[in-house]
Amino acid sequence: MKGTYMPVPTPLTAAATGRAHGPGIWPGMRSGFSTVDLSESDALGDERSEGSLTTVSLAVISLALSNFPSSYFLASDCASADTRGMSAPRKDAVDAIIEQWAGVRPDLDTRAMEVFGRIYRLSRTMGDRMEKAYAPHGISRGEFDVLATLRRCGEPYTLSPRQLSATLMLTTGGMTGRLDKLERAGLLRRSPDPHDRRALQVTLTEKGLAVIDEAVGAGLAVQTEALSTMNDEQAGQLADLLRELLAGTLEAGH
């Protein structure tokens, strides 16, 4: 029978990248180990052909299983329990990052990193999807925000550039660039403010109104689909928690 060499493990864990696992590599197995393929290993194949496992083979299996984090077995052991209405949390890339920090800096409290790391990733992922949703309507996310702000204020769909900048948290220069492009596209118009000759007002055109009404529906469809992994109660709880987090963050910044 052939022996199996298993070197000393390293402290870091493999990143959960979502790629397919190779032969003998199980989800949750820590990196730095030589892996034992329980389906194709020469060491185990000999014993199976004889209908039983030898003591050495059992030792190899035991050593291979020791590579797993305890959470893997906890999830497996609960399989026979009544878990209706419950779902095990899925591991993601942020989990992998947290585990790596735990390996090299166990003194760190990484709870905030877990929260904001996922917020950043959600923002980037959904931002890309929203760009694709608005593209057929000839506008970008930034341009959508301008049109949507005018649309939400109601008739006559008019605001000053200063009001738009404050609402969208943009500099004057950044807002001017968006207004220039939207005006050239015929989606809004700028005119002198009748109450202040030194100021301008921005108004949504009929074409702009039609575009924003179509675009907002397309964007909401994408967002609703992304949120479909949660039920109504979960979505409501998440919205409440994010509201509290946003309020607290803004207050702390002042």
N, C-alpha and C positions, 0 to 999 in steps of 0.2 A: 504494500500500500504506500502511496506517495504522501509525504508530509506537506503541510501548508504553513508558509511563513507569514506571521502577523507582526509588523513593527509597532513600536510605541506610538500611541496617538498624539496628535498635536492638539493644542487647546482651542484653536479656532474652529468654527463650524462652517460648513459649506453654505454659500448664498443660495437662497431659494429663487432661482431664475426662471422656473417654469419649464426648463428644457427637459426632454425625455430622459429618464434614468437609463444608464447603461446596464449591461448584464450584471446581476448580482448586487446592484446598488439600489437600496430601498429608500423611500422617502423618509427624511429625518435622520439618515445615517450621517454621522460626523465625518468630515474630511480628515485626511492624514492617516487613514487606515488602508491596508490592503484589503480588498473586498473578497468575500467568498461567495461564489455563485452556487447557490444551493440546488440549482437545476442542472448545471453542467460541470461542476467541479469533479476532476479526476479522483480526488481524495474520497468524495462521497459516492461517486458512481460505482466503485468497486463493491462497497458494502451493500448498496441497493440491489445489485445484481445477485447478491446472496440472500436477499430478503430480510436483512436486519442491519442495524448500525452498530459498529464496534465502539468501544469506549473512546478511542481516539477521535472517531467521527463525531461523537456526541460532544467531545471537548471542543472541537472545531466549531460546531454549531453554537455552543454556549459562548465561545469567545466572539463569534460574529454578532450574536444578539446583544452582547454587552456594549457594542458600538452605538446602540440606539439611546436617545434621551429618554428619560422616564416618562415624559408626556406621551411618547408613542405608545407605550404599553398601557398607560391609563386610558387612552382613547380606545385601544383594542379590547381591554378588559370590560369596558362599559357596553360593548356591542350587544350583549345579551340582556341588558337592562331595558326597562321601558323608557324610551327616549322620544316618545311622540310629542310633537310640538317643540322639540329641541333640535338644534343643529350645531355640530361642532364647528368652532371658528376655523376658517381656512387660513393656512400660512401664506404670507405674501413676502415681497421683497423687504418691506420694513421690518418684519419679524427677523429676517436674516441679519439685517444691519444691527438690530438690538442684540441679538445673540452674539454677534462678533464683538460688540462693545463690552458685553458682559464678560467675554473671555479675556479681554485685555485690560479693561477698567471696571472691575466688579463694584467699585465704590460709587459709580455714577448712578444717579436716579434718571432713567431714560424715559419716564412716562411722557413727558412733554414731547420728546422726539417721536414717540409712537403716534401721538395725535397730529402734530404739525407735519410730520413726514407724509402722512396719508392725505392731509389737506392739500399739501403742495402737489402730490401726485394726481389727486383728483382734479385739481384746478388745471393742470397741464393736459391731462387726458380729455377732460370735457371741453377745454378751450379749443383743442384741435377738432373735436367733433362739431362744435358750434360753428367754427370757421367753414367747415364743409357744408353745414346746413344753410348758412347764409350766402355762400358763394353763388348758387343758382339765381339769387335775387340781385346779384351785382354789388353786394356790399360786404364789408369785413365786419369783424366783431366790434371794432372801435366805432365804425360808422353806424352800425346797428344801435349802439348805445346812445348816440346822438339823436337818431330818429325816434328811438323808443322813449327817450326823455321828453321830447316834444309831444309825442303821441299821448303819453300818460297825463300830461298837464291839461288835456282837454281843449276844446275850441277856445280861441282860434289857433291853437297849437303854436303859440309864440312865447319865446323866452329871450332874454338877453344873453350874449356870449358869456358874460360874467356868471350868470345863473347856471348855464350849462357847464362851465368849467368847475364851479363849486360842487355841483351834483356829481360829476364824473371824476372829480379829484384830478383834473388836468391843469397844466400850466396854460397860460394865455397863448403861447406859441403853439403848443400841441393842439389846442382847440381850433386855432385859426387854420391849421393844415387840414383838419377834418372838414371844417366848414367849406373851405375852398373846393375840395373834391366833391362834396355832396351838392354844392351849388352848381358846379359844372355839369353834374349828372342830372340836374333839374329836379332834385329831391327836396330842396329847400331854397329859400331866398332870404337875402339880407336887405334890410331897408332901414332908413333913419327912424329913430324912436320919436314918435310925435310928442312925447313928454320931455324929451331931453335931446336937443339938437346935436350934442356931442357924443351921443350914444347910438348904438345900432340895436335892432331887434332881429331875431331869427325866426322864420315861420315855415312850417311844413307845407309843401305844395300838394296838390291833389295826387300827383304821381308819387310823391314821397309817402303820402298816407296809404296808398294802395300797396306800395312795396313793404312798408313796415308791418301792415296787417297780415300780409302773407308770410313774411319772415318770422314774426313772433310765433305764429302757429307752427312753423317748421322747427324752430328752436325748441319749443316746448315739447314737441313730439320726441325729440332726441333726449331731452332731460327726463321725461316721463319714462321712457324705455330704460334708461340707466337706473332709475329709481325702482324699477319693477322687481328688483331682487328683495325688496322690503315690503311688508304689508303696511296698511295705512297707519296703524298705531306706531310702528317702528319709525316710519317716515316723519310722523308728527313729533315723536320724542327727539329724533335727530335734529329737526328744525329748531326745537326749543333749546336744546343743548348748544347748538351752534350760535343761536341768538345770544345766549348768556355768555358764551366765550367771546364773541365779537364785541359785545358791550363792555365786558371787563377789560378786554385788550385795548379798546379805544380809550377807556377811562384812565387806564394805567399810563397811556402815552401822553396824557395832558399834565 
